[in-house]
Amino acid sequence: MAKTFGRWTVAVCAAAAMGLSGCGSDSDGAGTNGGKDKKSHGASAKGKDSRGGAGSGQAKTPNGVQKLSATEIVEKSSEALRKMESVRLRTTGVDLRVDRADNCTGTVTAQGDGSPLHLIRKGERIWLKPEDSYWATKRGKAALAKVPEARGKYVSGTESSSLVLGFHSLMCEMNPLEHGFLSKVEKWTKDGMVTFDGKSAVVLRGTSPEGQTGAIYIAVAGKPLPLKLESTGTSKGSGRGKEVTVQFSDYDVPLTVTPPGESIDASKVEGFSGMEPTTQGAVH
């Protein structure tokens, strides 16, 4: 599956640029609700993490990865992550559950008025629904003037049929370690142990040839899965770039996505809703 963490963070930060989501470091449990689990529209997470992933409530056995070299820890974590079938990804303004079958559900918070946009993907089909407060905004009123029946409904389409929906589906990705920035780091260094979200983790830091810096927090109990990733999209000589912090939890919790009922063709809303993506301020 040729999906990359870099592509995911570009989508998050570009969403911030278009006023749909936040982008930056998260200091209090990243997500749309301060780190508290909020049931997403159209999905349910059933059961516990039977594989002892980072989202499991079961007692964990120390895995000892902190005793390995930084490179060996990255390899162990990558191997463990490739075996996971689903994960919850959270960053500022974004809270999504994704799996390897291209299913996805969660929220992307509108930066302007703080209203969450509910995002669902099942296979090739994508749905996006604003909260009721959106329709009272200038953009929402403009959309209703053209398509009055859009209030309270999802807009739907595919990546190829809708620019907005295709853009948002970039965030429905599973594996952040196999490709992208992390795979470009030639040398990692260990930076001690920390407790993150109640879990002990070893911290690794690295810099890519392009000058991007990052840190990954790897669980030292249970499977050596990533708990948090910090990345700064800085290129050499270009100054400070966008900072992105992504938290990972609920590994291997089965994701059931239920498509919504009645929806509106996204092409009817695009062009006057204010949801069109822009490259201004995005990270490349």
Sequence and secondary structure as in RCSB ss.txt:
>XXXX:A:sequence
MAKTFGRWTVAVCAAAAMGLSGCGSDSDGAGTNGGKDKKSHGASAKGKDSRGGAGSGQAKTPNGVQKLSATEIVE
KSSEALRKMESVRLRTTGVDLRVDRADNCTGTVTAQGDGSPLHLIRKGERIWLKPEDSYWATKRGKAALAKVPEA
RGKYVSGTESSSLVLGFHSLMCEMNPLEHGFLSKVEKWTKDGMVTFDGKSAVVLRGTSPEGQTGAIYIAVAGKPL
PLKLESTGTSKGSGRGKEVTVQFSDYDVPLTVTPPGESIDASKVEGFSGMEPTTQGAVH
>XXXX:A:secstr
    HHHHHHHHHHHHHTTSS  S  SS  STTTT     TTEEE S  TT  TT  S   B  GGGS HHHHHH
HHHHHHHT  EEEEEETTEEEEEETTS EEEEEE TTT  EEEEEEETTEEEEEE GGGGGSHHHHHHHHH GGG
TTSEEEE TTT HHHHHHHTT    SSSSSHHHH S EEEEEEEEETTEEEEEEEEE TTS EEEEEEESBSS  
EEEEEEE   TTS    EEEEEEE TT  EEE   SSEEEGGGTTTTSS     TT   
